């Protein structure tokens, strides 16, 4: 049996101990009343105080939340910090994923696969366009990561001045270095998701400085050699935005994947490059360090709760208390009612006696007459 108390066990003892002392004291007084004392023969009988003590113990056990472990389960724990780096330039919504879907849809699906592949890992999210931004620091809350991706939107088209695919290199290095210093026993992985388009004239920044902190990961490329059109983005949460496409020289601008640039990033980080498509399953590397073990009995997994048994005991004992109180109230009413009627009858009889005229035999005799 295991216990999952709703409060700290010491706090529960502190709350229940004074009440238990009073109940036990009253139980002892009821069992051994002192002769000639005011309490002798009065108050609740010993059995009632015994039931009250039982009710108190049942309440205490219910708050301890006892249970029976449903069996140990095998749990895979990934002792790894995973950094997700996502391209949020206008080209990430180019429509060449799975036909005419946006590349961002593929990014979200692949990040979900990464989360599923490495359970128990800590995740961080960095996005980049004209600048890089740490959107989510390292956390084990995978739901927060997925939620961040759901609301992720590309840069506003009107404000775009070009971007570098390596602009996040400094933030990646800084984040990995901080993770290595805070938890040196954990491994670190980097997943870079983008199309590799360099839209500024300068050379892309190198990720080589992050290689010493990187134990694994992958560079995932999105897009096709034919390219895909891009809709104008305004920063709103609407997926369709205005519906207008970005144009260049009177025609729709097409975004094309640059695999050479993506391969360079993979070489800098020391990880594999993979061109992604909707009809191919993602290939993820094994985590550098993983531990697979059975959890201790009752610590994780299904637990059969037993607190309801003590709750039923409390309900039954409360029913006894309510029934006893009802009987006592009925007895008190029964004792008080005859006295009231009796007093009324006596007062009525007294009034009738006072008002009734004297009988003929009780009237005084007339005075005697004169001489014979």
LUMSEZA-572878 format. One record per residue (C-alpha): residue in three letters; x, y, z; residue number from 1. Coordinates in steps of 0.5 Angstrom, whole numbers. Example, Ala and Ser with C-alpha at 12.3 -4.5 7.8 and 13.67 -1.06 7.14 Angstrom:
! residues 2
+------+-------+-------+-------+-----+
! rest !     x !     y !     z !  nr !
+------+-------+-------+-------+-----+
!  ALA !    25 !    -9 !    16 !   1 !
!  SER !    27 !    -2 !    14 !   2 !
+------+-------+-------+-------+-----+
This chain:
! residues 372
+------+-------+-------+-------+-----+
! rest !     x !     y !     z !  nr !
+------+-------+-------+-------+-----+
!  UNK !     0 !     0 !     0 !   1 !
!  UNK !     2 !     7 !    -2 !   2 !
!  UNK !     0 !    14 !     1 !   3 !
!  UNK !    -1 !    20 !    -3 !   4 !
!  UNK !    -3 !    25 !     3 !   5 !
!  UNK !    -7 !    32 !     0 !   6 !
!  UNK !    -2 !    36 !     5 !   7 !
!  UNK !     4 !    34 !     9 !   8 !
!  UNK !     4 !    29 !    14 !   9 !
!  UNK !     7 !    33 !    19 !  10 !
!  UNK !     1 !    38 !    18 !  11 !
!  UNK !    -4 !    33 !    18 !  12 !
!  UNK !    -2 !    30 !    25 !  13 !
!  UNK !    -1 !    37 !    28 !  14 !
!  UNK !    -9 !    39 !    26 !  15 !
!  UNK !   -11 !    32 !    28 !  16 !
!  UNK !    -8 !    31 !    34 !  17 !
!  UNK !   -11 !    36 !    39 !  18 !
!  UNK !   -18 !    34 !    37 !  19 !
!  UNK !   -16 !    27 !    38 !  20 !
!  UNK !   -14 !    28 !    45 !  21 !
!  UNK !   -20 !    32 !    47 !  22 !
!  UNK !   -24 !    26 !    44 !  23 !
!  UNK !   -20 !    21 !    48 !  24 !
!  UNK !   -21 !    25 !    54 !  25 !
!  UNK !   -28 !    25 !    53 !  26 !
!  UNK !   -28 !    17 !    52 !  27 !
!  UNK !   -25 !    16 !    58 !  28 !
!  UNK !   -29 !    21 !    62 !  29 !
!  UNK !   -35 !    17 !    59 !  30 !
!  UNK !   -32 !    10 !    61 !  31 !
!  UNK !   -30 !    12 !    68 !  32 !
!  UNK !   -35 !    17 !    71 !  33 !
!  UNK !   -33 !    20 !    78 !  34 !
!  UNK !   -38 !    19 !    83 !  35 !
!  UNK !   -41 !    25 !    85 !  36 !
!  UNK !   -39 !    29 !    79 !  37 !
!  UNK !   -43 !    34 !    75 !  38 !
!  UNK !   -42 !    30 !    69 !  39 !
!  UNK !   -44 !    23 !    72 !  40 !
!  UNK !   -50 !    20 !    69 !  41 !
!  UNK !   -50 !    25 !    64 !  42 !
!  UNK !   -47 !    27 !    57 !  43 !
!  UNK !   -46 !    22 !    51 !  44 !
!  UNK !   -45 !    14 !    53 !  45 !
!  UNK !   -38 !    11 !    51 !  46 !
!  UNK !   -40 !     8 !    45 !  47 !
!  UNK !   -42 !    15 !    42 !  48 !
!  UNK !   -35 !    17 !    44 !  49 !
!  UNK !   -32 !    11 !    41 !  50 !
!  UNK !   -36 !    12 !    34 !  51 !
!  UNK !   -33 !    19 !    34 !  52 !
!  UNK !   -26 !    17 !    35 !  53 !
!  UNK !   -27 !    12 !    29 !  54 !
!  UNK !   -30 !    18 !    25 !  55 !
!  UNK !   -24 !    22 !    26 !  56 !
!  UNK !   -19 !    16 !    25 !  57 !
!  UNK !   -23 !    15 !    18 !  58 !
!  UNK !   -22 !    23 !    16 !  59 !
!  UNK !   -15 !    22 !    18 !  60 !
!  UNK !   -14 !    16 !    13 !  61 !
!  UNK !   -18 !    19 !     8 !  62 !
!  UNK !   -13 !    25 !     7 !  63 !
!  UNK !    -7 !    21 !     7 !  64 !
!  UNK !   -10 !    18 !     0 !  65 !
!  UNK !    -8 !    11 !     1 !  66 !
!  UNK !    -8 !     6 !    -5 !  67 !
!  UNK !    -5 !     0 !    -8 !  68 !
!  UNK !     0 !     1 !   -14 !  69 !
!  UNK !    -3 !    -2 !   -20 !  70 !
!  UNK !     4 !    -5 !   -22 !  71 !
!  UNK !    11 !    -2 !   -25 !  72 !
!  UNK !    11 !     0 !   -32 !  73 !
!  UNK !    17 !     1 !   -36 !  74 !
!  UNK !    19 !     8 !   -38 !  75 !
!  UNK !    24 !    11 !   -42 !  76 !
!  UNK !    27 !    17 !   -40 !  77 !
!  UNK !    32 !    21 !   -44 !  78 !
!  UNK !    37 !    25 !   -40 !  79 !
!  UNK !    38 !    30 !   -46 !  80 !
!  UNK !    37 !    38 !   -47 !  81 !
!  UNK !    34 !    39 !   -54 !  82 !
!  UNK !    35 !    46 !   -58 !  83 !
!  UNK !    30 !    47 !   -63 !  84 !
!  UNK !    32 !    52 !   -68 !  85 !
!  UNK !    26 !    54 !   -73 !  86 !
!  UNK !    27 !    59 !   -79 !  87 !
!  UNK !    21 !    64 !   -79 !  88 !
!  UNK !    23 !    68 !   -85 !  89 !
!  UNK !    17 !    69 !   -90 !  90 !
!  UNK !    20 !    63 !   -94 !  91 !
!  UNK !    18 !    58 !   -89 !  92 !
!  UNK !    10 !    59 !   -91 !  93 !
!  UNK !    12 !    58 !   -98 !  94 !
!  UNK !     7 !    53 !  -101 !  95 !
!  UNK !    11 !    47 !  -103 !  96 !
!  UNK !    10 !    42 !   -97 !  97 !
!  UNK !     5 !    36 !   -99 !  98 !
!  UNK !     3 !    39 !  -105 !  99 !
!  UNK !     1 !    46 !  -103 ! 100 !
!  UNK !     1 !    47 !   -96 ! 101 !
!  UNK !     6 !    51 !   -92 ! 102 !
!  UNK !    13 !    49 !   -90 ! 103 !
!  UNK !    11 !    51 !   -83 ! 104 !
!  UNK !     6 !    45 !   -83 ! 105 !
!  UNK !    12 !    40 !   -84 ! 106 !
!  UNK !    16 !    44 !   -79 ! 107 !
!  UNK !    10 !    43 !   -73 ! 108 !
!  UNK !     9 !    36 !   -75 ! 109 !
!  UNK !    17 !    34 !   -75 ! 110 !
!  UNK !    18 !    38 !   -68 ! 111 !
!  UNK !    12 !    33 !   -65 ! 112 !
!  UNK !    16 !    27 !   -68 ! 113 !
!  UNK !    22 !    30 !   -64 ! 114 !
!  UNK !    18 !    31 !   -58 ! 115 !
!  UNK !    15 !    24 !   -58 ! 116 !
!  UNK !    22 !    21 !   -60 ! 117 !
!  UNK !    25 !    23 !   -54 ! 118 !
!  UNK !    21 !    23 !   -48 ! 119 !
!  UNK !    23 !    26 !   -41 ! 120 !
!  UNK !    28 !    31 !   -45 ! 121 !
!  UNK !    28 !    38 !   -44 ! 122 !
!  UNK !    27 !    43 !   -50 ! 123 !
!  UNK !    28 !    50 !   -52 ! 124 !
!  UNK !    26 !    54 !   -58 ! 125 !
!  UNK !    29 !    59 !   -62 ! 126 !
!  UNK !    26 !    62 !   -68 ! 127 !
!  UNK !    30 !    67 !   -73 ! 128 !
!  UNK !    29 !    72 !   -78 ! 129 !
!  UNK !    32 !    79 !   -78 ! 130 !
!  UNK !    34 !    77 !   -71 ! 131 !
!  UNK !    34 !    71 !   -67 ! 132 !
!  UNK !    29 !    70 !   -61 ! 133 !
!  UNK !    29 !    65 !   -55 ! 134 !
!  UNK !    22 !    64 !   -55 ! 135 !
!  UNK !    22 !    58 !   -50 ! 136 !
!  UNK !    28 !    56 !   -45 ! 137 !
!  UNK !    30 !    49 !   -43 ! 138 !
!  UNK !    24 !    46 !   -40 ! 139 !
!  UNK !    21 !    39 !   -39 ! 140 !
!  UNK !    14 !    42 !   -41 ! 141 !
!  UNK !    13 !    39 !   -48 ! 142 !
!  UNK !     6 !    42 !   -49 ! 143 !
!  UNK !     9 !    49 !   -48 ! 144 !
!  UNK !    14 !    47 !   -54 ! 145 !
!  UNK !     8 !    45 !   -58 ! 146 !
!  UNK !     4 !    51 !   -56 ! 147 !
!  UNK !     9 !    56 !   -58 ! 148 !
!  UNK !    10 !    53 !   -65 ! 149 !
!  UNK !     2 !    53 !   -66 ! 150 !
!  UNK !     2 !    61 !   -65 ! 151 !
!  UNK !     9 !    62 !   -69 ! 152 !
!  UNK !     8 !    66 !   -75 ! 153 !
!  UNK !    13 !    69 !   -80 ! 154 !
!  UNK !    16 !    76 !   -80 ! 155 !
!  UNK !    12 !    81 !   -83 ! 156 !
!  UNK !    13 !    82 !   -90 ! 157 !
!  UNK !    13 !    89 !   -90 ! 158 !
!  UNK !    18 !    90 !   -85 ! 159 !
!  UNK !    23 !    84 !   -88 ! 160 !
!  UNK !    30 !    87 !   -90 ! 161 !
!  UNK !    33 !    80 !   -92 ! 162 !
!  UNK !    36 !    75 !   -87 ! 163 !
!  UNK !    41 !    71 !   -85 ! 164 !
!  UNK !    41 !    63 !   -84 ! 165 !
!  UNK !    46 !    63 !   -79 ! 166 !
!  UNK !    44 !    69 !   -75 ! 167 !
!  UNK !    42 !    65 !   -69 ! 168 !
!  UNK !    49 !    62 !   -68 ! 169 !
!  UNK !    51 !    66 !   -63 ! 170 !
!  UNK !    44 !    65 !   -59 ! 171 !
!  UNK !    45 !    57 !   -60 ! 172 !
!  UNK !    52 !    57 !   -57 ! 173 !
!  UNK !    50 !    61 !   -51 ! 174 !
!  UNK !    44 !    57 !   -50 ! 175 !
!  UNK !    48 !    50 !   -51 ! 176 !
!  UNK !    54 !    53 !   -46 ! 177 !
!  UNK !    49 !    55 !   -41 ! 178 !
!  UNK !    46 !    48 !   -41 ! 179 !
!  UNK !    53 !    45 !   -41 ! 180 !
!  UNK !    55 !    49 !   -35 ! 181 !
!  UNK !    48 !    48 !   -31 ! 182 !
!  UNK !    48 !    40 !   -32 ! 183 !
!  UNK !    54 !    38 !   -35 ! 184 !
!  UNK !    52 !    31 !   -34 ! 185 !
!  UNK !    46 !    31 !   -39 ! 186 !
!  UNK !    48 !    31 !   -47 ! 187 !
!  UNK !    45 !    36 !   -52 ! 188 !
!  UNK !    42 !    36 !   -58 ! 189 !
!  UNK !    41 !    41 !   -64 ! 190 !
!  UNK !    35 !    41 !   -69 ! 191 !
!  UNK !    36 !    46 !   -74 ! 192 !
!  UNK !    29 !    47 !   -79 ! 193 !
!  UNK !    29 !    51 !   -85 ! 194 !
!  UNK !    30 !    52 !   -92 ! 195 !
!  UNK !    37 !    55 !   -93 ! 196 !
!  UNK !    35 !    61 !   -97 ! 197 !
!  UNK !    40 !    67 !   -95 ! 198 !
!  UNK !    37 !    73 !   -97 ! 199 !
!  UNK !    42 !    78 !   -95 ! 200 !
!  UNK !    49 !    79 !   -99 ! 201 !
!  UNK !    53 !    77 !   -93 ! 202 !
!  UNK !    56 !    70 !   -92 ! 203 !
!  UNK !    52 !    66 !   -87 ! 204 !
!  UNK !    55 !    66 !   -80 ! 205 !
!  UNK !    58 !    59 !   -78 ! 206 !
!  UNK !    55 !    55 !   -72 ! 207 !
!  UNK !    62 !    51 !   -71 ! 208 !
!  UNK !    63 !    54 !   -64 ! 209 !
!  UNK !    57 !    50 !   -62 ! 210 !
!  UNK !    60 !    44 !   -64 ! 211 !
!  UNK !    63 !    42 !   -58 ! 212 !
!  UNK !    57 !    43 !   -54 ! 213 !
!  UNK !    53 !    39 !   -59 ! 214 !
!  UNK !    52 !    31 !   -58 ! 215 !
!  UNK !    47 !    30 !   -63 ! 216 !
!  UNK !    41 !    32 !   -67 ! 217 !
!  UNK !    40 !    34 !   -75 ! 218 !
!  UNK !    39 !    39 !   -80 ! 219 !
!  UNK !    32 !    39 !   -83 ! 220 !
!  UNK !    31 !    42 !   -90 ! 221 !
!  UNK !    24 !    44 !   -92 ! 222 !
!  UNK !    22 !    46 !   -99 ! 223 !
!  UNK !    23 !    44 !  -107 ! 224 !
!  UNK !    28 !    45 !  -112 ! 225 !
!  UNK !    22 !    48 !  -116 ! 226 !
!  UNK !    20 !    53 !  -111 ! 227 !
!  UNK !    13 !    55 !  -108 ! 228 !
!  UNK !    10 !    61 !  -107 ! 229 !
!  UNK !     9 !    65 !  -101 ! 230 !
!  UNK !     3 !    69 !   -98 ! 231 !
!  UNK !     4 !    76 !   -96 ! 232 !
!  UNK !     4 !    76 !   -88 ! 233 !
!  UNK !     2 !    81 !   -83 ! 234 !
!  UNK !     3 !    78 !   -77 ! 235 !
!  UNK !    -4 !    76 !   -75 ! 236 !
!  UNK !    -6 !    70 !   -73 ! 237 !
!  UNK !   -10 !    68 !   -79 ! 238 !
!  UNK !    -7 !    63 !   -83 ! 239 !
!  UNK !    -9 !    65 !   -90 ! 240 !
!  UNK !    -7 !    73 !   -88 ! 241 !
!  UNK !   -10 !    77 !   -93 ! 242 !
!  UNK !    -9 !    72 !   -99 ! 243 !
!  UNK !    -5 !    76 !  -103 ! 244 !
!  UNK !     2 !    73 !  -106 ! 245 !
!  UNK !     9 !    76 !  -105 ! 246 !
!  UNK !    11 !    78 !  -112 ! 247 !
!  UNK !    17 !    80 !  -116 ! 248 !
!  UNK !    18 !    83 !  -122 ! 249 !
!  UNK !    10 !    82 !  -124 ! 250 !
!  UNK !    10 !    75 !  -122 ! 251 !
!  UNK !     9 !    71 !  -116 ! 252 !
!  UNK !    16 !    70 !  -112 ! 253 !
!  UNK !    18 !    63 !  -111 ! 254 !
!  UNK !    22 !    60 !  -105 ! 255 !
!  UNK !    27 !    55 !  -107 ! 256 !
!  UNK !    31 !    50 !  -102 ! 257 !
!  UNK !    38 !    51 !  -101 ! 258 !
!  UNK !    41 !    45 !   -99 ! 259 !
!  UNK !    48 !    47 !  -100 ! 260 !
!  UNK !    47 !    52 !   -94 ! 261 !
!  UNK !    44 !    47 !   -90 ! 262 !
!  UNK !    49 !    42 !   -91 ! 263 !
!  UNK !    54 !    47 !   -89 ! 264 !
!  UNK !    50 !    48 !   -82 ! 265 !
!  UNK !    50 !    41 !   -81 ! 266 !
!  UNK !    58 !    40 !   -82 ! 267 !
!  UNK !    59 !    46 !   -77 ! 268 !
!  UNK !    55 !    43 !   -72 ! 269 !
!  UNK !    57 !    36 !   -73 ! 270 !
!  UNK !    50 !    33 !   -75 ! 271 !
!  UNK !    47 !    30 !   -81 ! 272 !
!  UNK !    43 !    33 !   -86 ! 273 !
!  UNK !    36 !    31 !   -88 ! 274 !
!  UNK !    31 !    34 !   -94 ! 275 !
!  UNK !    24 !    33 !   -91 ! 276 !
!  UNK !    18 !    32 !   -95 ! 277 !
!  UNK !    11 !    30 !   -93 ! 278 !
!  UNK !    11 !    23 !   -96 ! 279 !
!  UNK !    18 !    21 !   -92 ! 280 !
!  UNK !    18 !    19 !   -85 ! 281 !
!  UNK !    23 !    23 !   -81 ! 282 !
!  UNK !    30 !    20 !   -79 ! 283 !
!  UNK !    32 !    22 !   -72 ! 284 !
!  UNK !    38 !    20 !   -69 ! 285 !
!  UNK !    38 !    16 !   -62 ! 286 !
!  UNK !    39 !    20 !   -56 ! 287 !
!  UNK !    47 !    20 !   -54 ! 288 !
!  UNK !    45 !    18 !   -47 ! 289 !
!  UNK !    38 !    14 !   -45 ! 290 !
!  UNK !    36 !    10 !   -39 ! 291 !
!  UNK !    31 !     5 !   -39 ! 292 !
!  UNK !    29 !     2 !   -33 ! 293 !
!  UNK !    23 !     0 !   -29 ! 294 !
!  UNK !    20 !     5 !   -24 ! 295 !
!  UNK !    19 !     3 !   -17 ! 296 !
!  UNK !    13 !     0 !   -15 ! 297 !
!  UNK !     7 !     5 !   -14 ! 298 !
!  UNK !    11 !    11 !   -15 ! 299 !
!  UNK !     9 !    12 !   -22 ! 300 !
!  UNK !     3 !     9 !   -26 ! 301 !
!  UNK !    -4 !     7 !   -25 ! 302 !
!  UNK !    -6 !     7 !   -17 ! 303 !
!  UNK !   -12 !     4 !   -14 ! 304 !
!  UNK !   -15 !     9 !   -10 ! 305 !
!  UNK !   -17 !     7 !    -3 ! 306 !
!  UNK !   -19 !    13 !     0 ! 307 !
!  UNK !   -27 !    12 !    -2 ! 308 !
!  UNK !   -27 !     7 !     3 ! 309 !
!  UNK !   -26 !    11 !     9 ! 310 !
!  UNK !   -30 !    16 !     6 ! 311 !
!  UNK !   -36 !    11 !     6 ! 312 !
!  UNK !   -34 !    10 !    14 ! 313 !
!  UNK !   -35 !    17 !    15 ! 314 !
!  UNK !   -42 !    18 !    12 ! 315 !
!  UNK !   -44 !    12 !    16 ! 316 !
!  UNK !   -42 !    15 !    22 ! 317 !
!  UNK !   -45 !    21 !    21 ! 318 !
!  UNK !   -51 !    18 !    20 ! 319 !
!  UNK !   -51 !    15 !    27 ! 320 !
!  UNK !   -50 !    22 !    29 ! 321 !
!  UNK !   -55 !    25 !    26 ! 322 !
!  UNK !   -60 !    19 !    28 ! 323 !
!  UNK !   -58 !    20 !    35 ! 324 !
!  UNK !   -59 !    27 !    35 ! 325 !
!  UNK !   -66 !    27 !    32 ! 326 !
!  UNK !   -68 !    22 !    37 ! 327 !
!  UNK !   -66 !    26 !    43 ! 328 !
!  UNK !   -69 !    32 !    40 ! 329 !
!  UNK !   -76 !    28 !    39 ! 330 !
!  UNK !   -75 !    26 !    47 ! 331 !
!  UNK !   -74 !    33 !    49 ! 332 !
!  UNK !   -80 !    35 !    45 ! 333 !
!  UNK !   -84 !    29 !    48 ! 334 !
!  UNK !   -82 !    31 !    55 ! 335 !
!  UNK !   -84 !    39 !    54 ! 336 !
!  UNK !   -91 !    38 !    51 ! 337 !
!  UNK !   -94 !    34 !    57 ! 338 !
!  UNK !   -92 !    40 !    62 ! 339 !
!  UNK !   -95 !    45 !    58 ! 340 !
!  UNK !  -101 !    42 !    57 ! 341 !
!  UNK !  -102 !    40 !    65 ! 342 !
!  UNK !  -100 !    47 !    67 ! 343 !
!  UNK !  -106 !    50 !    62 ! 344 !
!  UNK !  -111 !    45 !    65 ! 345 !
!  UNK !  -109 !    47 !    72 ! 346 !
!  UNK !  -110 !    54 !    71 ! 347 !
!  UNK !  -117 !    53 !    67 ! 348 !
!  UNK !  -119 !    49 !    73 ! 349 !
!  UNK !  -117 !    54 !    78 ! 350 !
!  UNK !  -121 !    60 !    74 ! 351 !
!  UNK !  -127 !    55 !    74 ! 352 !
!  UNK !  -127 !    54 !    81 ! 353 !
!  UNK !  -126 !    62 !    83 ! 354 !
!  UNK !  -132 !    63 !    78 ! 355 !
!  UNK !  -137 !    58 !    80 ! 356 !
!  UNK !  -143 !    60 !    85 ! 357 !
!  UNK !  -143 !    57 !    92 ! 358 !
!  UNK !  -148 !    51 !    92 ! 359 !
!  UNK !  -155 !    51 !    95 ! 360 !
!  UNK !  -152 !    47 !   102 ! 361 !
!  UNK !  -146 !    52 !   103 ! 362 !
!  UNK !  -151 !    58 !   103 ! 363 !
!  UNK !  -151 !    61 !   110 ! 364 !
!  UNK !  -158 !    60 !   114 ! 365 !
!  UNK !  -163 !    66 !   114 ! 366 !
!  UNK !  -163 !    69 !   121 ! 367 !
!  UNK !  -168 !    66 !   126 ! 368 !
!  UNK !  -175 !    69 !   127 ! 369 !
!  UNK !  -178 !    73 !   133 ! 370 !
!  UNK !  -182 !    70 !   139 ! 371 !
!  UNK !  -186 !    64 !   138 ! 372 !
+------+-------+-------+-------+-----+
